[in-house]
Amino acid sequence: MRYISTRGAAPALAFDEVLLAGLARDGGLYVPEIWPQFSDADIRAMSGLDYVELAVRIMTPFLGGRIPEADFAELVEEAYTGFNHAAVAPLKQLDSRTWLLELFHGPTLSFKDVALQLLGRLYDYVLRRRGERVTIVGATSGDTGSAAIEACRDRDSIDIFVLHPLGRVSEVQRRQMTTVDAPNVWNIAIEGTFDDCQDLLKAMFNDIQFRDEMNLSAVNSINWARVMAQIVYYFAAAAALGTPDRSVAFAVPTGNFGNVYAGYAAREMGLPIDQLVIGSNSNDVLTRFLATGQMTIEPVRPTLSPSMDIQVSSNVERLLFDLYERDGMALAKAMASFRRNGRLAVGDDRWRAARALFDGFRLDDADTLQAIAEVYRHSGELLDPHTAIGVAAGHACYRNGAVPMVALATAHPAKFPDAVEQATGIRPPLPPRLNDLFSRAERANILPNDLRVVQAFMRDRRFKGGA
Ligand SMILES: *Cc1c(COP(=O)(O)O)cnc(C)c1O
């Protein structure tokens, strides 16, 4: 199994190389050269497997023999034993044709744990065998930072530094980062905004000397291994609902297009998926694209579903690559003109091809609150704002009542208690194992918005095991 870049001008790489590289050198994203195939008989045989067994079966072909299967099985097992539900991704019926796939039972209560818990372990495994270390650095305004910290904590080959804007993340989100007591984890509260944090991050990666000296890396959402880990739960849900003898549809609250792209990948691998519904908040570049065939960038607007406050959904490039018949040169040209003009028109045929599988639906904050309230009234289920957008989009876009609609629940309601309370009058409690989150000691270092100060801090702290 080899991986090729969507822009056609970077070398093909093996799994472990793609894992560490993240972005391709030509600015593209890596995708598998061919999709592993699962026949109806293969899929039928999945119905008795537990999540870990299924995950190993689905992901092994992507490794291309670069990690021994027994070692990989151990990493997968470790990644998912920390989940707070024996099924890892339980399926719950919401109404006569809608199911909720709960992906928020990991340590930080968002679906990002499903991929990152495995990614942290894969990173550490590959680095150890190479005798290398990396410094992972991230900037966060929400879910990604805590999920990355939980994924990398206590890993011997990794130091992780996460920047967040001082006083500008919610208390739950901050505490999920700052209360992690591990010698390789460093929280930096920047006296500035989230944009300042991102600018610092960019400047660090552009400082070649610093980048090399620290062996800087990022675990962002374009990493192929994150997509790979997310493919598994599409198979798990479909198998539980009687696939391959009936097809299924999925509704996915979408930001960077990583989650829903994993559904597309599952379909390419043989899973009978009829329809993929993209739910968006007011940052609706994708739903506008599906409505018009054109992608245009607009300023980011803050919403009640902050993890979807994104205007350029980087993983869309992987879908475009297939729509452009895997012509990397043609796509590179289109992407360059998109950067220049802020506008990409894909043409009628490609738009139609996308529309055959995808539907899109947008909810603003008022619609989102209403969706939370309605689901609560009809089923007693409390949904977080992101999940509510997926459920409502699925309802709005049903094509075929005989096909079950699986809505992906991407965050635990207690992660966004203010919105849930505003919609229903009920403040969802944290799960028992996080009961003491508000009494745990916090560890964060407040630094000025100054690249040199932050770099000096990082140089000084790494390798020292908590000194
Ligand atoms: C990250 C995130 C999303 C968006 O997922 P993408 O893969 O970026 O489309 C949706 N909901 C929650 C809760 C998230 O944390």
The ligand as an SDF file (V2000), in Angstrom:
LIG
                    3D

 15 15  0  0  0  0  0  0  0  0999 V2000
  -13.8250   18.5980   15.0980 C   0  0  0  0  0  0  0  0  0  0  0  0
  -15.2880   18.4850   15.3750 C   0  0  0  0  0  0  0  0  0  0  0  0
  -16.2480   18.4660   14.3310 C   0  0  0  0  0  0  0  0  0  0  0  0
  -15.8740   18.6110   12.8750 C   0  0  0  0  0  0  0  0  0  0  0  0
  -15.2320   17.4810   12.3710 O   0  0  0  0  0  0  0  0  0  0  0  0
  -14.4240   17.5750   10.9860 P   0  0  0  0  0  0  0  0  0  0  0  0
  -13.7170   16.2820   10.8630 O   0  0  0  0  0  0  0  0  0  0  0  0
  -13.4820   18.7430   11.1410 O   0  0  0  0  0  0  0  0  0  0  0  0
  -15.4150   17.8060    9.9140 O   0  0  0  0  0  0  0  0  0  0  0  0
  -17.5900   18.2960   14.6720 C   0  0  0  0  0  0  0  0  0  0  0  0
  -17.9720   18.1910   15.9640 N   0  0  0  0  0  0  0  0  0  0  0  0
  -17.0920   18.2220   16.9890 C   0  0  0  0  0  0  0  0  0  0  0  0
  -17.5980   18.1170   18.3810 C   0  0  0  0  0  0  0  0  0  0  0  0
  -15.7200   18.3600   16.7360 C   0  0  0  0  0  0  0  0  0  0  0  0
  -14.8570   18.3980   17.7720 O   0  0  0  0  0  0  0  0  0  0  0  0
  1  2  1  0
  2  3  1  0
  2 14  2  0
  3  4  1  0
  3 10  2  0
  4  5  1  0
  5  6  1  0
  6  7  2  0
  6  8  1  0
  6  9  1  0
 10 11  1  0
 11 12  2  0
 12 13  1  0
 12 14  1  0
 14 15  1  0
M  END
$$$$
